[in-house]
Amino acid sequence: MTVATNPKMTFADFIEHNDGTDALYELENGELIPVSSESDINQIIAVFLLIYFSQIGIPANRLRMKAEIAVHSQQVNVRVPDLMVYSEELAIAMQGATRSLILLDMPPPLLVVEVVSPNQASRDYRYKRTEYAARGIAEYWIVDAIAQKVTVLEWVEGFYEERVYEGEQAIASPIFSEVQLTAAQVLQKC
């Protein structure tokens, strides 16, 4: 008896994949994972942070929402963070790109922000944390409206050091010293 299995998708297959829709997908260990619609609160948080980073002087060509990034895992995976801040080098590398996909041979973004969705906490706290650290992303924020906290991870010697902020605690960004936000401000609509 033969059991039919779906073949694993390669990174090259992922790049060529076109299902005729505008749907976003992550690639996770050879599986195509649809990026679900965000809750209203998740969208509000991501837009708030986008506007905030713009107001503190980060130019629009270095800010991205829902862009793709290739990361290392058992295989090459692709993630779609809620928000990214590019370095100047990455913004230059992305000029003229036909797809907003950061390849493995490109510089990493300076900051990745994930807003935790219900039933997805382990992906943001565990799997993506490992993948983003392996990618050398200097700073990773996990904004958790459910747990009412903002976790800031700083990449130090290949691993993330974690600081958790709640309520009126001021968030300290290792990369962006001009950030003057509290966890409550980020989570204000929750």
C-alpha positions as CSV (number, residue, x, y, z in Angstrom):
1,M,0.0,0.0,0.0
2,T,1.3,3.4,-0.9
3,V,0.6,6.6,1.1
4,A,0.6,9.8,-0.9
5,T,2.6,12.6,0.7
6,N,2.9,16.2,-0.4
7,P,6.5,16.9,-1.5
8,K,8.3,19.5,0.5
9,M,8.6,22.9,-1.2
10,T,12.2,24.2,-1.7
11,F,13.2,27.8,-1.3
12,A,13.5,28.0,-5.1
13,D,10.0,26.6,-5.5
14,F,8.8,29.2,-3.0
15,I,10.3,32.1,-5.0
16,E,8.6,30.8,-8.1
17,H,5.2,30.1,-6.4
18,N,2.3,32.0,-7.7
19,D,-1.2,30.9,-6.9
20,G,-2.8,33.8,-8.8
21,T,-3.8,35.7,-5.7
22,D,-2.2,38.4,-3.5
23,A,-2.1,36.0,-0.6
24,L,1.0,36.0,1.6
25,Y,2.7,32.8,2.7
26,E,5.5,31.8,5.0
27,L,7.7,28.9,4.2
28,E,8.2,26.7,7.2
29,N,10.3,23.5,6.9
30,G,9.1,23.0,3.3
31,E,5.4,23.7,4.0
32,L,3.6,26.7,2.6
33,I,1.8,28.4,5.5
34,P,-0.8,31.1,4.7
35,V,-0.3,34.3,6.6
36,S,-3.7,34.8,8.2
37,S,-5.5,38.1,8.4
38,E,-4.4,40.2,11.4
39,S,-6.8,41.1,14.1
40,D,-7.7,44.7,14.3
41,I,-5.6,45.3,17.5
42,N,-2.6,43.7,15.8
43,Q,-2.9,46.0,12.8
44,I,-3.4,49.1,15.1
45,I,-0.2,48.2,17.0
46,A,1.8,47.6,13.8
47,V,0.6,50.9,12.3
48,F,1.3,52.8,15.5
49,L,4.9,51.6,15.5
50,L,5.3,52.3,11.8
51,I,4.2,55.9,12.4
52,Y,6.2,56.2,15.5
53,F,9.5,55.1,13.9
54,S,8.8,57.5,11.0
55,Q,8.3,60.3,13.5
56,I,11.6,59.7,15.1
57,G,13.3,60.1,11.8
58,I,13.6,56.7,10.1
59,P,13.0,57.4,6.4
60,A,10.1,55.6,4.6
61,N,12.5,53.6,2.4
62,R,13.8,51.8,5.5
63,L,10.4,50.9,6.9
64,R,8.4,47.9,5.8
65,M,5.2,46.1,6.8
66,K,4.6,42.5,5.8
67,A,7.8,42.2,3.8
68,E,9.4,38.7,3.5
69,I,12.7,37.6,5.0
70,A,14.6,34.3,4.3
71,V,15.9,32.7,7.5
72,H,17.8,29.6,8.4
73,S,16.1,26.7,10.2
74,Q,16.3,23.0,9.3
75,Q,15.8,24.4,5.8
76,V,15.5,27.9,4.5
77,N,12.3,29.3,5.8
78,V,10.6,32.6,4.9
79,R,8.9,34.7,7.5
80,V,6.6,37.7,7.1
81,P,7.0,40.0,10.1
82,D,4.5,42.7,11.0
83,L,7.2,45.4,10.8
84,M,10.8,45.7,9.8
85,V,13.4,48.6,10.0
86,Y,16.0,48.2,7.3
87,S,19.6,49.3,7.6
88,E,20.8,51.7,5.0
89,E,22.7,48.9,3.3
90,L,19.7,46.7,3.1
91,A,17.6,49.6,1.7
92,I,20.2,50.0,-1.0
93,A,20.3,46.2,-1.7
94,M,16.5,46.2,-2.1
95,Q,16.3,49.1,-4.6
96,G,14.7,48.0,-7.8
97,A,13.6,44.6,-6.3
98,T,10.5,43.2,-8.0
99,R,9.5,41.4,-4.7
100,S,9.9,42.5,-1.1
101,L,11.9,39.4,-0.1
102,I,15.2,39.8,1.8
103,L,17.5,37.0,0.6
104,L,20.0,35.2,2.7
105,D,23.0,36.9,1.0
106,M,21.5,40.4,1.9
107,P,22.2,42.3,5.1
108,P,19.7,41.6,7.8
109,P,17.2,44.3,8.9
110,L,18.1,46.3,12.0
111,L,14.8,45.5,13.7
112,V,12.0,43.0,13.3
113,V,8.6,43.4,15.1
114,E,6.2,40.6,15.5
115,V,2.7,41.2,17.1
116,V,1.6,38.0,18.7
117,S,-1.6,36.5,17.3
118,P,-3.8,34.2,19.3
119,N,-2.6,30.6,19.1
120,Q,0.7,31.7,17.5
121,A,2.7,32.7,20.6
122,S,5.1,29.7,20.3
123,R,6.0,30.7,16.8
124,D,6.9,34.3,17.8
125,Y,8.6,33.5,21.1
126,R,10.4,30.3,20.2
127,Y,10.8,29.5,16.5
128,K,11.1,33.0,15.0
129,R,13.4,34.0,17.9
130,T,15.8,31.2,16.9
131,E,15.6,32.0,13.2
132,Y,16.0,35.7,13.7
133,A,19.0,35.2,15.9
134,A,20.6,32.9,13.3
135,R,20.0,35.6,10.7
136,G,21.9,38.1,12.9
137,I,19.0,40.5,13.3
138,A,20.2,43.0,15.9
139,E,16.9,43.7,17.6
140,Y,13.6,41.7,17.7
141,W,10.5,43.0,19.4
142,I,7.6,40.7,20.4
143,V,4.5,42.7,21.1
144,D,2.0,40.6,23.0
145,A,-1.4,42.3,23.5
146,I,-2.7,39.2,25.2
147,A,0.0,39.0,27.9
148,Q,0.2,42.9,27.9
149,K,4.0,43.0,27.5
150,V,6.7,44.0,25.0
151,T,9.7,41.8,24.9
152,V,12.9,43.3,23.4
153,L,15.5,40.9,22.3
154,E,19.1,42.2,21.6
155,W,21.4,40.0,19.5
156,V,24.7,39.5,21.4
157,E,27.3,37.1,20.2
158,G,24.8,35.0,18.2
159,F,22.1,34.8,20.9
160,Y,19.3,37.1,22.1
161,E,19.3,38.7,25.5
162,E,15.8,39.4,26.6
163,R,14.2,42.4,28.4
164,V,10.5,42.4,29.2
165,Y,8.5,45.6,29.5
166,E,5.0,46.0,31.0
167,G,2.8,49.0,31.9
168,E,4.6,52.3,32.3
169,Q,8.1,50.8,32.0
170,A,10.1,52.7,29.4
171,I,11.2,50.5,26.5
172,A,15.0,50.6,26.0
173,S,15.9,50.0,22.3
174,P,19.6,48.9,21.9
175,I,19.6,50.2,18.3
176,F,17.3,53.2,18.5
177,S,18.3,55.2,21.6
178,E,15.8,57.9,20.6
179,V,12.8,55.6,21.3
180,Q,10.8,57.0,24.2
181,L,7.9,54.6,24.5
182,T,6.4,52.7,27.3
183,A,4.8,49.3,27.0
184,A,1.5,50.9,27.8
185,Q,1.8,53.3,24.9
186,V,2.5,50.5,22.5
187,L,-0.4,48.4,23.9
188,Q,-2.7,51.5,24.3
189,K,-5.7,50.2,22.4
190,C,-5.7,46.7,24.0
